[in-house]
Amino acid sequence: MQLAVTAADENISAQAQFLAEQLDLPFLGVVQEKFIEDFPFVLRRGERLQLCATGRKAPGPITVDFVAGAAAHRRKYGGGKGQQIAKAVGIRSGFNPQILDATAGLGRDAFVLASLGSEVRMLERNPVVYALLEDGLERLQAAAQTDAELAPIASRLSLEPRVESAATWLAEQGAETVPVIYLDPMFPSRDKSAKVKKEMVAFHDIVGSDEDADALLSPALEACYYRTVVKRPRLAPDLDDHKPSLRFEGKSGRFDVYTKHGVPV
């Protein structure tokens, strides 16, 4: 067992204990991460849910924040519909397809796509990541009550009930019933350079890589109507060794697009 749950203070202890019971994890009570030795990671329940590495030299916590920080900066200055991700999924003036993000992770790309005008449903199978997503979405919806810019974005972003397998979920959908499917499976990271933030290295450690990622493509292609988009590291092999219809390449990553029906012009 490498994960436990802690509470930020006594006032929130009951909520933290309930979370621990939901996730079937040990509850350590109110304790600072730097004093924890038996668990390399904890979920800290405070005003926001945080995934924290423990020990005295641990990197910063990971949380899902759709309201401030990097998400707010990209929403305001990220390049709008000129971004590669927008082109890859087919967003253009007057056309904002419904999108299923079947490997939502921390929801960053899903939030960008919702910010650009598409209705986005998120699917996530990891229970810890799901809890972080759920917490971030709740805080987004709360902030949207008083923020006119966030309100329409919050209305377009939703989280599906947690599943054990995204591939199985996709296979259960009707043929061509999902306009656009977006896949960003966790790829084994070999980059130990300073470019990779220490907290994201910790995130990879606890979530691991999606060893069954190849199994996602076939049911996604069956279920999508317009296209399936796969986000990959620039030098990674094609998912399931299936060559895409087109690619959008960047310095470190790319978007592989598998088209079925053309998007409206």
C-alpha positions as MATLAB code, in Angstrom:
seq = 'MQLAVTAADENISAQAQFLAEQLDLPFLGVVQEKFIEDFPFVLRRGERLQLCATGRKAPGPITVDFVAGAAAHRRKYGGGKGQQIAKAVGIRSGFNPQILDATAGLGRDAFVLASLGSEVRMLERNPVVYALLEDGLERLQAAAQTDAELAPIASRLSLEPRVESAATWLAEQGAETVPVIYLDPMFPSRDKSAKVKKEMVAFHDIVGSDEDADALLSPALEACYYRTVVKRPRLAPDLDDHKPSLRFEGKSGRFDVYTKHGVPV';
ca = [
       0.000    0.000    0.000;
       1.610    3.307   -1.067;
      -1.239    5.728   -0.422;
      -3.211    6.963    2.571;
      -5.599    9.835    3.360;
      -4.980   12.756    5.709;
      -7.017   15.749    6.864;
      -5.871   19.356    6.741;
      -7.448   20.027   10.139;
      -9.879   18.545   12.633;
     -12.845   20.407   11.139;
     -12.540   18.402    7.938;
     -11.474   15.133    9.540;
     -14.861   13.464    9.088;
     -14.883   14.251    5.358;
     -11.349   12.910    4.991;
     -12.232    9.712    6.841;
     -15.259    9.214    4.599;
     -13.040    9.621    1.522;
     -10.628    7.040    2.911;
     -13.491    4.597    3.383;
     -14.732    5.226   -0.173;
     -11.284    4.516   -1.621;
     -10.510    1.711    0.828;
      -7.382    3.526    2.027;
      -5.875    4.004    5.511;
      -6.793    7.243    7.283;
      -3.927    8.872    9.175;
      -5.798   11.806   10.700;
      -4.315   15.302   10.853;
      -0.595   15.027   10.121;
       1.892   16.955    7.984;
       3.289   15.160    4.959;
       6.910   15.790    5.929;
       6.472   13.643    9.037;
       5.003   10.633    7.200;
       7.428    7.792    6.534;
       5.280    4.717    5.936;
       3.477    6.025    2.823;
       5.165    7.712   -0.157;
       1.909    9.522   -1.054;
      -1.209   10.814    0.681;
      -4.481   12.328   -0.429;
      -4.863   15.468    1.679;
      -8.457   16.561    2.214;
      -8.618   20.301    2.804;
     -10.365   23.161    1.024;
      -9.229   21.285   -2.085;
      -8.176   17.682   -2.529;
      -4.427   17.286   -3.070;
      -2.212   14.364   -3.961;
       0.962   14.889   -1.958;
       4.275   13.114   -1.870;
       5.593   12.670    1.660;
       8.950   13.230    3.290;
      11.019   16.333    3.909;
      12.088   17.001    0.304;
       8.852   16.057   -1.415;
       7.729   18.011   -4.512;
       4.637   20.190   -4.418;
       1.119   18.758   -4.312;
      -1.023   17.898   -7.316;
      -4.559   19.194   -7.486;
      -7.164   19.779  -10.183;
      -7.732   23.523  -10.488;
      -9.922   24.723  -13.351;
     -10.394   28.192  -11.838;
      -6.930   29.682  -11.337;
      -3.292   29.012  -12.138;
      -2.260   27.355  -15.388;
      -5.834   26.634  -16.491;
      -6.854   30.288  -16.182;
      -3.700   31.442  -17.980;
      -4.233   29.088  -20.898;
      -7.925   29.977  -21.100;
      -7.034   33.658  -21.473;
      -3.772   33.514  -23.429;
      -3.495   30.005  -24.899;
      -4.222   30.870  -28.514;
      -7.933   30.074  -28.778;
      -9.092   28.004  -31.728;
      -5.686   28.343  -33.357;
      -4.251   25.770  -30.949;
      -3.257   22.409  -32.381;
      -5.627   20.565  -30.063;
      -8.542   22.588  -31.451;
      -7.550   21.819  -35.035;
      -7.088   18.140  -34.197;
     -10.599   17.654  -32.781;
     -12.155   19.713  -35.578;
     -13.186   22.846  -33.678;
     -13.603   25.784  -36.005;
     -15.723   28.897  -36.284;
     -19.360   27.830  -36.048;
     -18.566   24.177  -35.253;
     -17.907   22.847  -31.761;
     -18.308   19.063  -31.763;
     -19.289   17.127  -28.672;
     -16.191   15.376  -27.332;
     -15.622   12.389  -25.084;
     -12.265   12.532  -23.303;
     -11.928    8.825  -22.546;
      -8.648    9.179  -20.609;
      -9.292   12.416  -18.759;
      -6.410   12.326  -16.273;
      -6.241   15.701  -14.517;
      -8.741   17.164  -16.998;
      -6.446   19.809  -18.446;
      -7.147   19.131  -22.117;
     -10.851   18.600  -21.437;
     -11.018   22.030  -19.810;
      -9.249   23.636  -22.765;
     -11.721   22.055  -25.193;
     -14.691   23.147  -23.070;
     -13.207   26.659  -22.939;
     -13.132   26.673  -26.747;
     -16.858   25.943  -26.940;
     -17.258   22.164  -27.079;
     -19.332   20.061  -24.728;
     -16.862   17.639  -23.138;
     -17.578   14.505  -21.147;
     -14.692   13.103  -19.120;
     -14.079    9.418  -18.470;
     -11.507    8.290  -15.885;
     -10.870    4.857  -14.408;
      -8.234    5.505  -11.744;
     -10.104    6.057   -8.435;
      -7.549    8.522   -7.043;
      -7.465   10.623  -10.208;
     -11.265   10.421  -10.371;
     -11.501   11.856   -6.847;
      -9.181   14.729   -7.818;
     -11.253   15.417  -10.949;
     -14.514   15.324   -9.036;
     -13.154   17.797   -6.489;
     -11.865   20.152   -9.187;
     -15.152   20.062  -11.062;
     -17.126   20.849   -7.894;
     -14.955   23.903   -7.234;
     -15.330   25.014  -10.868;
     -19.101   24.795  -10.592;
     -19.032   26.760   -7.331;
     -16.864   29.493   -8.855;
     -19.124   29.610  -11.926;
     -21.997   30.798   -9.741;
     -20.366   34.224   -9.490;
     -18.082   34.276  -12.554;
     -19.790   35.011  -15.867;
     -16.783   33.795  -17.875;
     -16.566   30.439  -16.114;
     -20.314   29.738  -16.089;
     -20.676   28.603  -19.735;
     -17.469   26.546  -19.515;
     -18.651   24.785  -16.376;
     -21.940   23.965  -18.086;
     -20.063   22.237  -20.925;
     -17.746   20.100  -18.770;
     -18.975   16.931  -17.081;
     -17.600   13.768  -15.484;
     -19.070   10.377  -16.295;
     -19.446    7.783  -13.513;
     -16.127    6.034  -12.916;
     -15.473    2.933  -14.995;
     -13.074    0.027  -14.582;
     -12.163    0.017  -18.279;
     -12.466    2.805  -20.840;
     -12.078    0.246  -23.639;
     -15.049   -1.758  -22.351;
     -17.117    1.400  -21.926;
     -16.366    2.468  -25.494;
     -17.201   -0.979  -26.835;
     -20.620   -0.748  -25.188;
     -21.526    2.434  -27.062;
     -23.456    2.287  -30.289;
     -21.590    2.567  -33.566;
     -20.930    6.194  -34.578;
     -22.775    7.590  -31.547;
     -19.982    9.790  -30.153;
     -19.037   12.759  -32.375;
     -15.366   13.003  -31.347;
     -13.333   10.758  -29.048;
     -10.130   12.069  -27.497;
      -7.481    9.710  -26.117;
      -4.394   10.649  -24.125;
      -3.215    7.391  -22.559;
      -0.419    7.615  -20.010;
       2.816    6.893  -21.822;
       5.831    5.480  -19.936;
       8.045    8.499  -19.277;
      11.749    8.117  -19.954;
      12.496   11.811  -19.574;
      14.112   12.459  -16.190;
      15.281   15.957  -17.100;
      14.340   19.183  -15.394;
      11.687   19.718  -18.075;
       9.447   17.254  -16.246;
       8.111   18.853  -13.090;
       8.880   16.831   -9.978;
       5.234   16.744   -8.935;
       4.276   15.204  -12.300;
       6.957   12.555  -11.868;
       5.236   11.712   -8.579;
       1.891   11.611  -10.368;
       3.262    9.141  -12.921;
       4.659    7.033  -10.089;
       1.285    6.528   -8.464;
      -0.889    6.331  -11.589;
       1.494    4.310  -13.735;
       1.305    3.948  -17.498;
      -1.666    2.642  -19.471;
      -0.260   -0.721  -20.518;
      -3.557   -1.550  -22.261;
      -3.642    1.705  -24.237;
      -3.622   -0.072  -27.614;
      -6.972   -1.668  -26.737;
      -8.609    1.761  -26.696;
      -8.259    2.562  -30.379;
     -10.475   -0.057  -32.027;
     -13.599    0.572  -29.882;
     -13.013    4.328  -30.148;
     -12.937    4.153  -33.945;
     -16.138    2.127  -33.878;
     -17.960    4.499  -31.524;
     -16.878    7.841  -33.013;
     -18.744    9.612  -35.801;
     -16.372   12.327  -36.986;
     -12.954   11.308  -35.664;
     -10.803    9.884  -32.913;
      -7.842   11.966  -31.772;
      -4.860   10.455  -29.953;
      -2.343   12.613  -28.097;
       1.155   11.102  -28.122;
       4.745   12.039  -27.322;
       6.364   13.176  -30.573;
       8.531   10.077  -31.033;
       6.088    7.503  -29.650;
       4.835    4.699  -31.909;
       1.345    4.912  -33.379;
      -1.315    3.628  -31.020;
      -1.988   -0.047  -31.803;
       0.430    0.363  -34.767;
      -2.407    2.052  -36.650;
      -1.293    4.902  -38.903;
      -3.502    7.996  -38.537;
      -5.185    9.938  -41.319;
      -3.219   13.053  -40.406;
      -0.978   14.421  -37.684;
      -0.479   17.735  -35.945;
       3.089   17.804  -34.598;
       4.675   20.032  -31.982;
       8.111   20.192  -30.363;
       7.484   17.454  -27.820;
       4.112   15.973  -28.695;
       1.675   15.358  -31.493;
      -2.002   14.718  -32.194;
      -2.817   11.709  -34.384;
      -6.202   12.079  -36.090;
      -8.232    9.095  -37.331;
     -11.026   10.506  -39.459;
     -14.302    8.803  -40.331;
     -16.805   11.417  -41.536;
     -15.685   14.887  -42.523;
     -16.450   17.722  -40.124;
     -18.754   20.463  -41.496;
     -16.958   23.172  -43.434;
];
